[in-house]
């Protein structure tokens, strides 16, 4: 995973609106690497503080990082007991459709 890939991932992630979520896979597709969702996850692990990594979740609508729950809830995103985002399909932000 090179620096250009990471920078592209961070730029797309910064565009996710408050109160919305996207997925690792959707971001990977948006930057031209549709089969690299794990690399997106790795990039999120060490991202700059201005990147809203808490808005990026698994394709099943589940949080990958439990500590992000509080940050999402501050943006009025409801996270259920099973760590899934309530109304995931409604809140899903697809960069390929919305940019």
ABEGO torsion letter per residue (X at the ends): XBAAAAAAAAAAAAABBBGBBBBAAAAAAAAGBAAAAAAAAAAAAABBAABBAAABBBAAGBBABAAAAAAAAAAGBBBBAAGBBBGAAAABBBAAAAX
